Amino acid sequence: MKEYTWLFLSQYTQEQHNNDNYLIIGIVIILIGLLAFKFPKFFGVLTTISGSWMYKDSTPSDEYISFIKILGVLGILVGIIFILDYFFA
């Protein structure tokens, strides 16, 4: 059993495993970034739900919505970097 496990692991190296993860993580980050950029009020509502028990009638401000859009763009850029690392590593 030990030899069979070693044979299996030697054919699937750690480098290939990490590259596959980079592609998947990059796609997920890009999707979250696109959602944050396209629907920033949804993400604003999610954050106010978690902290709304402290305030009455809490709504996200315009500055916070803009901040979420900026984070969405940064997420898209980070996802692109992950995908480029997958293809060019």
FENPEQUI-V750628 format. One record per residue. N is the residue number from 1. RES is the residue in three letters. SS is DSSP state (A for helix, B for strand, O for the rest). Layout:
N,RES,SS / N,RES,SS
This chain:
1,MET,O / 2,LYS,A / 3,GLU,A / 4,TYR,A / 5,THR,A / 6,TRP,A / 7,LEU,A / 8,PHE,A / 9,LEU,A / 10,SER,A / 11,GLN,A / 12,TYR,O / 13,THR,O / 14,GLN,A / 15,GLU,A / 16,GLN,A / 17,HIS,A / 18,ASN,A / 19,ASN,A / 20,ASP,A / 21,ASN,A / 22,TYR,A / 23,LEU,A / 24,ILE,A / 25,ILE,A / 26,GLY,A / 27,ILE,A / 28,VAL,A / 29,ILE,A / 30,ILE,A / 31,LEU,A / 32,ILE,A / 33,GLY,A / 34,LEU,A / 35,LEU,A / 36,ALA,A / 37,PHE,A / 38,LYS,A / 39,PHE,O / 40,PRO,A / 41,LYS,A / 42,PHE,A / 43,PHE,A / 44,GLY,A / 45,VAL,A / 46,LEU,A / 47,THR,A / 48,THR,A / 49,ILE,A / 50,SER,A / 51,GLY,A / 52,SER,A / 53,TRP,A / 54,MET,A / 55,TYR,O / 56,LYS,O / 57,ASP,O / 58,SER,O / 59,THR,O / 60,PRO,O / 61,SER,O / 62,ASP,A / 63,GLU,A / 64,TYR,A / 65,ILE,A / 66,SER,A / 67,PHE,A / 68,ILE,A / 69,LYS,A / 70,ILE,A / 71,LEU,A / 72,GLY,A / 73,VAL,A / 74,LEU,A / 75,GLY,A / 76,ILE,A / 77,LEU,A / 78,VAL,A / 79,GLY,A / 80,ILE,A / 81,ILE,A / 82,PHE,A / 83,ILE,A / 84,LEU,A / 85,ASP,A / 86,TYR,A / 87,PHE,A / 88,PHE,A / 89,ALA,O
